């Protein structure tokens, strides 16, 4: 039987800085240590642009590489919503999106760390 989950995606840039580390590192630390969501993955884009329209790409003609980064995680809706609330002060406004999904329990159950 499928479980209801909430998928959360956070759009950042490699150059985004948090309070002490890069913003990506701060988000990962918060999700792992303070909120313990089920799983997190980080995608590094090869190119992208934001609201300002400036293209960020990893080609050899550019000296400063500031590639897009997407952090994605999922968990039960109440857990994911609580994580979003913690991230709200850290991540720029409008850079967090979420949508409901279903987790299917097909195959071998996931291993749990003790």
C-alpha positions in Angstrom: 0.0 0.0 0.0 1.5 3.4 -1.0 2.3 6.0 1.7 1.6 9.7 1.2 4.8 11.7 1.1 5.8 15.3 0.3 8.7 15.9 -2.1 10.6 19.1 -1.5 13.0 20.7 -4.0 15.3 23.6 -3.1 16.9 25.7 -5.9 20.3 27.3 -5.0 23.5 28.4 -6.6 27.0 27.1 -5.8 28.0 30.6 -4.8 25.1 31.1 -2.3 26.5 31.5 1.2 24.9 30.7 4.5 25.9 32.0 7.9 29.0 29.9 8.4 29.4 27.7 5.3 28.0 27.4 1.8 24.2 27.5 1.8 24.1 24.0 0.4 26.2 22.7 3.3 24.0 24.5 5.8 20.8 23.1 4.3 22.3 19.5 4.3 23.4 19.8 7.9 20.1 21.1 9.0 18.2 18.3 7.2 20.5 15.6 8.5 21.2 16.7 12.1 18.4 18.9 13.2 15.5 17.4 11.3 16.5 13.8 10.2 14.5 13.6 7.0 14.5 10.2 5.3 16.8 10.9 2.3 18.4 13.9 0.6 20.0 14.2 -2.8 21.9 17.1 -4.3 22.0 17.7 -8.1 24.6 20.0 -9.7 23.3 21.5 -12.9 25.4 22.0 -16.0 23.6 25.3 -16.8 20.7 27.4 -15.6 19.3 30.9 -15.0 17.2 32.5 -12.4 14.8 35.5 -12.2 17.6 37.9 -13.2 18.1 36.0 -16.5 21.9 35.6 -16.2 22.9 32.3 -17.6 25.3 30.2 -15.4 27.1 27.5 -17.3 30.1 25.3 -16.9 31.9 25.9 -20.2 35.6 26.7 -20.6 34.9 30.3 -21.8 33.7 31.3 -18.3 36.1 32.1 -15.6 33.7 32.1 -12.7 31.6 29.0 -12.5 28.6 29.4 -10.4 26.4 26.4 -11.3 22.9 25.7 -10.2 22.3 23.3 -7.3 19.1 21.5 -6.5 18.6 19.8 -3.2 15.7 17.3 -3.1 14.2 15.3 -0.2 11.0 13.6 0.8 9.3 12.4 3.9 5.9 12.2 5.5 4.0 15.5 4.9 4.2 16.6 8.6 8.0 15.9 8.7 8.7 17.6 5.4 6.5 20.7 6.3 8.4 21.0 9.6 11.7 20.9 7.7 10.5 23.6 5.3 9.6 25.8 8.2 13.2 25.5 9.5 14.6 26.2 6.1 12.4 29.3 5.5 14.8 31.7 7.3 17.8 30.2 5.5 16.8 29.8 1.9 15.9 32.8 -0.3 12.2 33.4 -0.7 10.5 31.4 -3.5 13.4 28.9 -3.9 11.5 26.0 -2.1 8.8 24.1 -4.0 7.0 21.0 -2.9 4.3 18.6 -4.1 2.5 15.5 -2.8 3.4 12.0 -4.0 3.1 8.4 -3.1 5.9 6.1 -1.9 5.3 2.6 -3.1 6.4 -0.4 -1.0 7.4 -2.7 -3.7 10.4 -5.0 -3.4 12.8 -5.2 -0.4 12.1 -2.9 2.6 14.7 -0.2 3.1 17.5 -0.7 5.6 17.3 1.3 8.7 20.5 2.5 10.5 20.6 1.9 14.2 
